[in-house]
Amino acid sequence: MAKLEIYGSGDDLIEVEGDITEEFNPTGDDNNYLGFSDGTILKITYDDDGMWRIVPVVKGTAKLKIVQATDADADYTDHAHLVGDVTWAMYGTAIAKA
């Protein structure tokens, strides 16, 4: 069972830490998606207030908890915690859904 934490760092990195560790460089627009092997898809944006926001797009089989940031100066990123049967993560800028 994998345990992952996903969050934004600075204004130019998306971090995945835990049983899978990776850094992704977002494109600078609102089309930043992380997909996981359990089916979870998260949309990650860096808003005009300097806050990283993480929103679930598709709920997979893993347990997902998102803790929202409240202050751009003190805690500028939401933190997503994903626990479950996750073996890979991938970053992309487009999504297609049925």
C-alpha positions in Angstrom: 0.0 0.0 0.0 1.6 3.3 -1.1 1.4 6.5 0.8 1.9 9.7 -1.2 1.8 13.5 -0.5 1.3 15.9 -3.4 1.8 19.6 -3.2 3.2 22.7 -5.0 6.6 24.1 -4.3 7.6 27.7 -5.0 5.8 28.9 -8.1 7.2 26.3 -10.5 7.2 22.8 -9.1 4.6 20.1 -8.4 6.0 17.6 -5.9 5.1 13.9 -5.3 6.7 12.5 -2.1 6.4 9.1 -0.4 6.6 5.7 -1.9 6.8 7.5 -5.3 9.0 10.5 -5.5 9.1 12.9 -8.4 9.1 16.6 -9.3 7.0 18.0 -12.2 7.4 21.4 -13.9 4.0 22.8 -14.7 3.3 24.6 -18.0 2.3 27.8 -16.4 -1.4 27.6 -17.3 -4.4 25.9 -15.6 -4.0 22.6 -17.4 -1.9 20.7 -14.9 -3.1 17.1 -14.2 -1.6 14.3 -12.2 -2.9 10.8 -12.9 -2.2 7.8 -10.7 -2.4 4.1 -11.4 -5.5 3.6 -9.1 -7.5 5.9 -11.4 -7.2 9.1 -9.4 -6.7 12.3 -11.4 -5.9 15.6 -9.7 -6.0 19.1 -11.3 -3.3 21.4 -9.8 -3.3 25.1 -10.4 -1.1 28.1 -9.2 -3.6 30.9 -8.7 -3.3 34.7 -9.0 -3.0 34.9 -5.2 0.1 32.8 -5.2 -1.6 29.6 -3.9 -1.3 26.1 -5.2 -4.8 24.5 -5.4 -5.4 20.8 -5.8 -8.9 19.6 -6.9 -9.9 16.0 -7.5 -11.2 15.4 -11.1 -11.6 11.6 -10.9 -11.8 9.6 -7.7 -9.8 6.4 -7.9 -9.7 3.4 -5.5 -7.0 5.0 -3.2 -8.1 7.0 -0.2 -7.7 10.7 -0.9 -7.6 13.6 1.6 -6.9 17.2 0.6 -5.8 19.7 3.2 -6.4 23.2 1.9 -3.9 26.0 2.4 -5.3 29.1 4.1 -2.6 31.8 3.8 -0.4 32.7 0.7 2.4 33.9 3.0 2.5 31.1 5.6 1.1 28.0 3.8 0.8 28.6 0.1 -0.1 25.1 -1.0 -2.8 22.5 -0.6 -1.6 19.1 0.3 -3.1 15.9 -1.1 -2.6 12.6 0.7 -3.2 9.5 -1.4 -3.1 6.1 0.3 -3.7 2.9 -1.6 -2.7 0.6 -4.4 -0.7 3.2 -6.4 2.3 2.1 -8.5 2.9 5.1 -10.7 2.1 8.8 -11.3 2.2 10.8 -14.5 1.9 14.5 -15.3 0.0 15.9 -18.3 -1.7 19.0 -19.6 -4.8 17.4 -21.2 -7.6 15.1 -20.1 -10.4 13.3 -21.9 -13.3 11.9 -20.1 -16.4 9.9 -21.2 
